[in-house]
Amino acid sequence: MEDLRPQILELVKSKGPILPLSISSELKKDSLFVGAYLSDLLSSKQILVSAAKVGGSPVYYAKGQESRLEMLYKHLELKEREAYDLLKKNKVMSDKGTEPAIRVAFRNLRDFAKPIEVKTHEGPLLYWKWYLTSDDEVLDLLKLRPLKEEKPVQQKLPVQAKQEKPKIERTRTSANKEQFLNRIIDYLQKSNIRIEENLNPKGQEINMIVKVPSTLGELEYFLVAKTKQAISDSDLSLAYQKGHTRKLPVLFLTTGKLSKKAVSYWEKNMKGYLNFREITM
């Protein structure tokens, strides 16, 4: 069988970032074979692949073509585009100094947002840098915005939504929800759990697709995070159904505790399919 690797590599170098389907079309070869060769080139680090997808498929590119990845912008989710615009403008942003939804978006923007850990006397601080920002630029920007002073970073964040509706004050419920989301993000970060997709949380519940590290590699879970004092069997059942719809096991995080009925229901019906973790605020 003809070795397509040299042709594919040349095509990626000349036209990347490029979709696998476009490569198949250019070479008039079966997409399955092209996919296998792309995986091989990727494993040998001759090409790179995007985390963002176009119609469900990533794009492949060569080293030096990173700036061309901006073509993926129109394929990002709305909140990810907002985070993209902010980071491109500011070049370096504090994780702590951003609103929770943007913090989640940064974690999803793996092509464009690169994490930086800065060690201080108070402990490590997480920053995000625009992927095309050089290390020297990062150092200069952090000198201009000392780590003691988080406010300048926060001031650069958009406040338009709040200004449009000045009569609506921040409620205790919204403040609690933001605090809860911050706690979830911190828990995931400390547990080395990677956010794959944020699923537009409603009310006091947060739903995400996450990747959980294991001895077998990363395992995909449907995450349900709920701030509630007592978790019922109905809560577990609903969470299980959501995961089952996506054919994923469930990771259930909550600030509350399982009721006796919920414990019994979980042990009889959901062991191995739903993992429960209690977290503190």
C-alpha positions as CSV (number, residue, x, y, z in Angstrom):
1,M,0.0,0.0,0.0
2,E,1.2,3.5,-0.9
3,D,2.8,5.4,1.9
4,L,0.8,8.7,2.0
5,R,2.8,10.3,4.8
6,P,5.1,12.4,2.6
7,Q,2.2,13.8,0.6
8,I,0.1,14.5,3.6
9,L,2.9,16.2,5.4
10,E,3.6,18.4,2.4
11,L,0.0,19.3,2.1
12,V,-0.2,20.3,5.8
13,K,2.9,22.4,5.4
14,S,1.6,24.2,2.3
15,K,-2.1,24.5,3.2
16,G,-2.4,24.1,7.0
17,P,-4.4,24.5,9.1
18,I,-6.4,22.0,7.1
19,L,-9.3,19.5,7.7
20,P,-8.8,15.8,7.2
21,L,-11.6,15.8,4.7
22,S,-9.8,18.4,2.7
23,I,-6.7,16.3,2.6
24,S,-8.7,13.2,1.5
25,S,-10.3,15.3,-1.2
26,E,-6.9,16.7,-2.4
27,L,-5.3,13.3,-2.5
28,K,-8.4,11.5,-3.6
29,K,-7.8,8.9,-0.9
30,D,-10.1,7.2,1.6
31,S,-10.6,9.3,4.8
32,L,-9.8,6.3,7.0
33,F,-6.4,5.8,5.5
34,V,-5.7,9.6,5.7
35,G,-6.8,9.6,9.3
36,A,-4.4,6.8,10.2
37,Y,-1.5,8.5,8.5
38,L,-2.4,11.8,10.3
39,S,-2.3,10.0,13.6
40,D,1.1,8.6,12.8
41,L,2.5,12.0,11.8
42,L,1.0,13.5,15.0
43,S,2.6,10.8,17.1
44,S,6.0,11.5,15.6
45,K,5.4,15.2,16.2
46,Q,5.8,16.1,12.6
47,I,2.4,17.9,12.6
48,L,0.2,19.4,15.3
49,V,-3.6,19.3,15.8
50,S,-6.1,21.8,17.2
51,A,-8.3,21.3,20.2
52,A,-11.0,23.5,18.7
53,K,-13.1,21.8,16.0
54,V,-14.8,22.7,12.7
55,G,-18.0,20.7,12.3
56,G,-16.7,18.1,14.8
57,S,-13.3,17.7,13.3
58,P,-10.0,19.3,14.4
59,V,-7.6,20.9,11.9
60,Y,-4.0,19.8,11.4
61,Y,-1.1,22.3,11.0
62,A,2.7,22.5,11.0
63,K,5.0,24.3,13.4
64,G,5.2,27.9,12.4
65,Q,1.5,28.1,11.3
66,E,0.2,28.9,14.8
67,S,-1.0,32.4,13.8
68,R,-3.3,30.9,11.2
69,L,-5.3,29.1,13.9
70,E,-7.2,32.3,14.3
71,M,-9.4,31.0,11.4
72,L,-11.0,28.8,14.1
73,Y,-12.5,31.9,15.9
74,K,-15.8,31.8,14.1
75,H,-16.3,28.1,15.1
76,L,-15.9,28.9,18.9
77,E,-18.8,29.1,21.3
78,L,-20.0,32.6,22.2
79,K,-18.4,32.7,25.6
80,E,-15.1,31.3,24.2
81,R,-15.1,34.1,21.6
82,E,-15.5,36.6,24.4
83,A,-12.6,35.1,26.3
84,Y,-10.5,34.9,23.1
85,D,-11.1,38.6,22.5
86,L,-10.2,39.6,26.1
87,L,-7.0,37.5,26.1
88,K,-5.9,38.7,22.7
89,K,-6.3,42.3,23.8
90,N,-4.7,42.0,27.2
91,K,-2.1,39.3,26.3
92,V,-1.8,38.2,29.9
93,M,-4.7,37.8,32.4
94,S,-5.1,36.6,36.0
95,D,-7.2,33.6,36.5
96,K,-8.4,34.8,39.9
97,G,-9.2,38.2,38.5
98,T,-11.7,37.0,35.9
99,E,-15.4,36.1,36.1
100,P,-16.2,32.4,36.5
101,A,-17.6,31.9,33.0
102,I,-14.4,33.4,31.4
103,R,-12.3,31.2,33.6
104,V,-14.1,28.1,32.2
105,A,-13.7,29.5,28.7
106,F,-10.0,29.9,29.1
107,R,-9.7,26.2,30.0
108,N,-11.6,25.3,26.9
109,L,-9.4,27.6,24.6
110,R,-6.5,25.2,24.7
111,D,-5.3,26.5,21.3
112,F,-5.2,30.1,22.3
113,A,-5.0,30.4,26.1
114,K,-1.8,29.0,27.7
115,P,-1.6,28.6,31.5
116,I,1.3,30.2,33.4
117,E,1.9,29.5,37.1
118,V,3.7,32.4,38.9
119,K,5.2,31.6,42.3
120,T,4.8,34.2,45.0
121,H,5.3,34.4,48.7
122,E,1.6,33.8,49.1
123,G,1.7,30.7,46.9
124,P,1.4,30.0,43.2
125,L,-0.9,32.2,41.1
126,L,-2.4,31.1,37.8
127,Y,-2.3,33.4,34.8
128,W,-3.3,32.9,31.2
129,K,-1.3,34.2,28.2
130,W,-2.3,34.7,24.6
131,Y,-0.7,31.8,22.7
132,L,1.3,34.2,20.4
133,T,2.7,36.2,23.3
134,S,6.4,35.7,23.9
135,D,7.9,34.9,27.3
136,D,9.7,38.2,27.3
137,E,6.3,40.0,26.7
138,V,4.8,38.1,29.6
139,L,7.5,39.1,32.0
140,D,7.2,42.8,30.9
141,L,3.4,42.7,31.3
142,L,3.6,41.1,34.7
143,K,6.0,43.8,35.8
144,L,3.6,46.5,34.6
145,R,0.8,44.8,36.6
146,P,2.4,43.7,39.9
147,L,1.0,40.5,41.4
148,K,0.0,42.4,44.6
149,E,-2.4,44.4,42.5
150,E,-5.1,42.2,41.0
151,K,-7.5,45.2,40.4
152,P,-5.9,46.5,37.2
153,V,-6.5,43.1,35.6
154,Q,-10.1,43.0,36.8
155,Q,-10.7,46.5,35.5
156,K,-10.0,45.4,32.0
157,L,-12.8,42.9,32.1
158,P,-16.1,43.8,30.4
159,V,-18.7,45.4,32.6
160,Q,-21.1,46.3,29.8
161,A,-23.7,43.7,30.8
162,K,-24.0,45.2,34.3
163,Q,-24.0,48.8,33.0
164,E,-26.9,48.1,30.6
165,K,-29.1,47.1,33.6
166,P,-28.0,49.3,36.5
167,K,-31.3,48.8,38.3
168,I,-30.6,45.1,38.8
169,E,-28.3,44.6,41.7
170,R,-26.3,41.5,42.3
171,T,-28.5,39.2,44.3
172,R,-27.4,36.9,47.0
173,T,-28.4,33.9,44.8
174,S,-26.1,35.1,41.9
175,A,-23.3,35.7,44.3
176,N,-23.7,32.2,45.8
177,K,-23.8,30.7,42.3
178,E,-20.6,32.5,41.3
179,Q,-18.9,31.3,44.5
180,F,-20.1,27.8,43.8
181,L,-18.7,27.8,40.3
182,N,-15.4,29.2,41.6
183,R,-15.3,26.3,44.1
184,I,-16.0,23.7,41.4
185,I,-13.2,25.1,39.1
186,D,-10.8,25.1,42.0
187,Y,-11.7,21.5,42.9
188,L,-11.3,20.4,39.2
189,Q,-7.9,22.2,39.0
190,K,-6.6,20.6,42.2
191,S,-7.8,17.2,41.1
192,N,-6.2,17.6,37.6
193,I,-9.6,17.2,36.0
194,R,-9.7,18.9,32.6
195,I,-12.8,20.7,31.4
196,E,-13.7,19.5,27.9
197,E,-17.0,21.4,27.5
198,N,-19.1,23.8,29.6
199,L,-22.8,23.1,29.1
200,N,-24.6,26.4,29.8
201,P,-25.5,26.0,33.5
202,K,-29.1,26.7,34.5
203,G,-30.2,27.7,38.0
204,Q,-28.0,26.4,40.7
205,E,-26.8,23.3,38.7
206,I,-23.6,23.2,36.6
207,N,-23.1,20.7,33.8
208,M,-19.8,20.0,32.1
209,I,-18.0,17.3,30.1
210,V,-14.7,16.6,31.8
211,K,-11.6,14.4,31.4
212,V,-10.6,12.6,34.6
213,P,-7.0,11.3,34.9
214,S,-6.6,7.6,35.6
215,T,-4.0,4.8,35.3
216,L,-5.6,4.0,31.9
217,G,-5.4,7.6,30.7
218,E,-8.0,10.3,30.7
219,L,-11.6,9.1,31.2
220,E,-14.6,11.2,30.0
221,Y,-17.4,12.0,32.4
222,F,-20.5,14.0,32.5
223,L,-20.2,16.3,35.5
224,V,-23.2,17.5,37.5
225,A,-22.4,20.0,40.2
226,K,-25.3,21.0,42.5
227,T,-25.4,23.3,45.5
228,K,-28.0,21.8,47.7
229,Q,-28.1,20.7,51.4
230,A,-29.8,17.4,50.8
231,I,-29.4,15.3,47.7
232,S,-32.4,13.1,46.9
233,D,-32.7,9.9,44.9
234,S,-34.5,12.1,42.3
235,D,-31.4,14.3,42.0
236,L,-29.2,11.3,41.3
237,S,-31.7,9.8,38.9
238,L,-31.9,13.0,36.9
239,A,-28.1,13.3,36.8
240,Y,-27.8,9.7,35.7
241,Q,-30.2,10.2,32.9
242,K,-28.3,13.3,31.6
243,G,-25.1,11.2,31.6
244,H,-26.8,8.2,30.0
245,T,-28.1,10.5,27.2
246,R,-24.5,11.3,26.3
247,K,-23.4,7.7,27.0
248,L,-21.1,8.9,29.7
249,P,-20.6,7.9,33.4
250,V,-21.5,10.7,35.8
251,L,-19.3,12.6,38.3
252,F,-21.7,14.2,40.8
253,L,-20.3,17.1,42.9
254,T,-22.3,18.8,45.6
255,T,-22.0,20.9,48.8
256,G,-24.7,18.7,50.3
257,K,-25.1,15.2,51.5
258,L,-27.0,12.2,50.2
259,S,-30.3,11.4,52.0
260,K,-30.7,7.8,53.3
261,K,-33.0,7.0,50.5
262,A,-30.5,8.4,48.0
263,V,-27.7,6.3,49.4
264,S,-29.8,3.2,49.1
265,Y,-30.9,4.1,45.6
266,W,-27.3,4.8,44.5
267,E,-26.0,1.5,46.0
268,K,-28.7,-0.6,44.3
269,N,-28.8,1.1,40.9
270,M,-25.9,3.4,40.2
271,K,-22.6,2.0,41.5
272,G,-20.1,2.2,38.8
273,Y,-22.2,4.6,36.7
274,L,-22.3,7.6,39.1
275,N,-19.5,8.8,41.3
276,F,-20.4,11.1,44.2
277,R,-18.1,13.7,45.7
278,E,-18.9,16.1,48.5
279,I,-17.1,19.4,48.4
280,T,-17.0,22.3,50.9
281,M,-17.6,25.9,50.1
